[in-house]
Amino acid sequence: MNYLLTVAFDGKNFCGWQFQPEKRTVQAVITEASNKLFKCKCAVTGCSRTDSGVHALGFRCTVKPENGDAVISADKLPLAYSSLLPEDISVLAAETVSDDFHPRYATITKEYEYRVLNSRIPDPFSVGRVFRYPAPIGEEGIERMRVAAEYICGTHDFTAFMASGSKITDAVRTVKFCRVERVGNVIYINVAADGFLYNMVRIIVGTLLDVGRGELAPERVGEIISSRNRRLAGSTAPACGLYLKNVIYE
Amino acid sequence: MNYLLTVAFDGKNFCGWQFQPEKRTVQAVITEASNKLFKCKCAVTGCSRTDSGVHALGFRCTVKPENGDAVISADKLPLAYSSLLPEDISVLAAETVSDDFHPRYATITKEYEYRVLNSRIPDPFSVGRVFRYPAPIGEEGIERMRVAAEYICGTHDFTAFMASGSKITDAVRTVKFCRVERVGNVIYINVAADGFLYNMVRIIVGTLLDVGRGELAPERVGEIISSRNRRLAGSTAPACGLYLKNVIYE
């Protein structure tokens, strides 16, 4: 049996998804709960690595119990996991998939959301869950960010938006949408693509914020992409504002 | 000088508003920050006591520096406090008021919000900030709660909705509104009154939830008020779902 889980987690107290010795990771916590639940060793495979502090609203992973007899009806899994997982992680949904389904390679589109609290005053209820950005960005700034976001959309070599030192050789990705919305004093930036380079969303956000506060002309974003020069793009926005929102399979 | 502050705090790690020896309270934390800010002892007076774990979106308190020379422009206070307060508390706004203004006695209306997560599955992002209530309450249940809420409105003796053991002799209060709204799987219950008895909102919520899941007929709420019998009302909903939302002065 191979189960595909949809998982939400508050990334604040996790060192990202992937197993690391002596570190609290999401993969380790889900594996431990799965082993207890299915009463056997389980192989847990994620749709992507996430960095320390990054959150998830709809992370996907598969759980494959080594003991083929260990069958639990998929619709019972969210509630069953809820009594085994700590409070900063939840299984929202579960379904069965074929044995050879791989939650990373089967991905067609991944969507991230980035949340910016545009305020000089901190908000006690969103600490560690937004990036607080004090420089005021008005309605005009949001419009500029939307113009800039249009340059991000489409198929480009995104080397300029990849953490320097990455070993990826093919940096061409297709961004399906890049939306900027403001609700109250929170700016939501949603980016969907067929794949992302390391830190790509966070560098896009850092660059769009430079555009928002008037530091960078929107048209410059097109030129930065063409330059393939990481140093021309904005700084990397912090992990705490980033949410893996959705993964779409065939 | 006498300043009136509007304060938001996440109550999770506070033992309520009021000073208590050896305990972390909101009053103690604001007093400490104020003493530093004004470089003198400050008298800090709150609009109400709040229980351990209760949150605030718009708590009010006055800050009166003992040294009359210690004058800071009120509009500078929110930012000035932000560098002195811990991350679970913020000053949202400040104004000057007359020396004899008392944030408790001058209150005309106080509004509380109670948040119920109506879900069998926990949400990692609202732990400690909602009361998770697994019994499903559908649209029909919400309608029943609204009918019941109408009985709460108006001027009544609310002895049945007061924590047993309270020493209050006059339990007559005027509830100005009691609204029930559902957004996704969160039920918001907003109650405004000229004053509240101890645990009154939390007992109202416990009772409305009994109505919502069909345990109690909406009309019974009128009879429970008339009975003045605490044992007939529902249980006290936990502190973690309660927010002091707004205080209205003349």
Interface residues (C-beta under 8 A of the other chain):
Chain A: A8 F9 D10 H55 P78 L79 S82 E87 D88 I89 S90 V91 L92 R120 I121 P122 D123 P124 F125 V127 R129
Chain B: A8 F9 D10 H55 P78 L79 S82 E87 D88 I89 S90 V91 L92 R120 I121 P122 D123 P124 F125 V127 R129
